C-alpha cells in the first residue's frame, strides 16, 4: 500500500519524457492503446488507495460467515465483498473518469495524429482557431459536448458517490 501511496505523490508531469521514450520503444506512440495503457497505469495508485480503504471498512464477519458456509476465496469476493463494495467501486470509477476525461497534457504528448486527438485536444484546437474566426457557437458546442457526459454521469450516480464517500465516515 505504501508503494501505491508513493505513486500518488509523483506528479505525472515528471513522467512525460520517460513515458514517451518507453512508448516510443514499444511502438505505441500515437496509438489509443498506448494512451489507454498510460491512463490506466497512472490512475491505478488512486484507485487502489480508495478501494483498499473502502474494502477494509467492510465487516470481516461477513467474509468469515461465507468461509464457514464453504465459499471459496473467489466466491467470498465475488458473492459477498464485491456487491458490498459497489459504492466504492462506482466512486473510484467516477473520480477516475472525470480526471481522465478532462486530461490534456498526456494526450498532447502521446498523440500526434489529428484524427486520433482526444476531445480536450480538439477543444483546445478549436479555441486556437478562434484567433482567426468568430465561431463562438462552435466553441460553446464543443464545451457542452465535453462537459455533458461528466455532468450526466454525476447526476445519475450522485447517490452512489455520496454513499461511497460517506460509508466509512460514521462509527456503527
TAZIRA-V190702 format. One record per residue. RES is the residue in one letter. PHI is phi in whole degrees, -180 to 180 (999 if undefined). OMEGA is omega as a letter, one per 40 degrees, with the letter a starting at -180 (NA if undefined). BURIAL is # if it has 24 or more other ideal C-beta (glycine too) atoms within 12 Angstrom, else .. Layout:
# TAZIRA-V190702
RES|PHI|OMEGA|BURIAL / RES|PHI|OMEGA|BURIAL
This chain:
# TAZIRA-V190702
X|999|i|. / X|-63|i|. / X|-64|i|. / X|-71|i|. / X|-65|i|. / X|-63|i|. / X|-64|i|. / X|-71|a|. / X|-83|a|. / X|-92|i|. / X|-66|a|. / X|-68|i|# / X|-65|i|. / X|-70|a|. / X|-95|a|. / X|-60|a|. / X|-67|i|. / X|-61|i|. / X|-65|i|# / X|-62|i|# / X|-64|i|. / X|-65|i|. / X|-66|i|# / X|-66|i|. / X|-65|i|. / X|-87|a|. / X|59|a|. / X|-116|i|. / X|-72|i|# / X|68|i|. / X|-128|i|. / X|-65|a|. / X|-62|i|. / X|-65|i|# / X|-66|i|# / X|-64|i|. / X|-61|i|. / X|-65|i|# / X|-61|a|# / X|-65|a|. / X|-63|a|# / X|-81|i|# / X|-94|a|# / X|-63|a|. / X|-59|i|# / X|-63|a|# / X|-64|i|# / X|-65|i|# / X|-62|a|# / X|-66|a|# / X|-72|i|# / X|-61|i|# / X|-66|a|# / X|-68|a|# / X|-70|i|# / X|-69|i|. / X|-80|i|# / X|-74|a|# / X|-67|a|. / X|-74|i|. / X|-62|i|. / X|-66|i|. / X|-65|i|# / X|-66|i|. / X|-64|i|. / X|-66|i|# / X|-66|i|. / X|-66|i|. / X|-78|i|. / X|96|i|. / X|-76|i|. / X|-76|i|. / X|-59|i|. / X|-66|i|. / X|-64|i|. / X|-62|a|# / X|-66|a|. / X|-72|a|. / X|-95|a|. / X|-115|a|# / X|-75|a|# / X|-63|i|. / X|-63|i|. / X|-71|a|# / X|-89|a|# / X|-55|i|# / X|-60|i|# / X|-68|i|# / X|-65|i|# / X|-66|i|# / X|-62|i|# / X|-63|i|# / X|-65|a|# / X|-67|i|# / X|-63|i|# / X|-66|i|# / X|-60|a|# / X|-63|i|. / X|-65|a|. / X|-82|i|# / X|-64|a|# / X|-95|a|# / X|-71|a|# / X|-122|a|# / X|-67|i|# / X|-63|i|# / X|-65|i|# / X|-64|a|. / X|-80|a|# / X|-87|a|# / X|-113|i|# / X|-108|a|. / X|-74|a|. / X|-61|a|. / X|-72|a|. / X|-105|a|. / X|-65|i|. / X|-79|a|# / X|-64|i|# / X|-63|i|# / X|-67|i|# / X|-66|i|# / X|-67|i|# / X|-66|i|. / X|-64|i|. / X|-67|i|# / X|-67|i|. / X|-66|i|. / X|-74|i|. / X|-68|i|. / X|-65|a|. / X|-109|i|. / X|-129|i|. / X|-122|a|. / X|-88|a|. / X|-67|i|. / X|-62|i|. / X|-63|i|. / X|-65|a|. / X|-69|i|. / X|-64|i|. / X|-63|i|# / X|-63|i|. / X|-65|i|. / X|-62|i|. / X|-74|a|# / X|-81|a|. / X|-60|a|. / X|-61|i|. / X|-65|i|# / X|-64|a|. / X|-64|i|. / X|-61|i|. / X|-67|i|. / X|-63|a|. / X|-71|a|. / X|-111|a|# / X|-62|i|. / X|-65|i|. / X|-67|i|# / X|-65|i|# / X|-64|i|. / X|-65|i|. / X|-69|a|# / X|-76|a|# / X|-96|a|. / X|-60|a|# / X|-90|a|. / X|-80|a|. / X|-115|i|. / X|-86|a|. / X|-106|NA|.
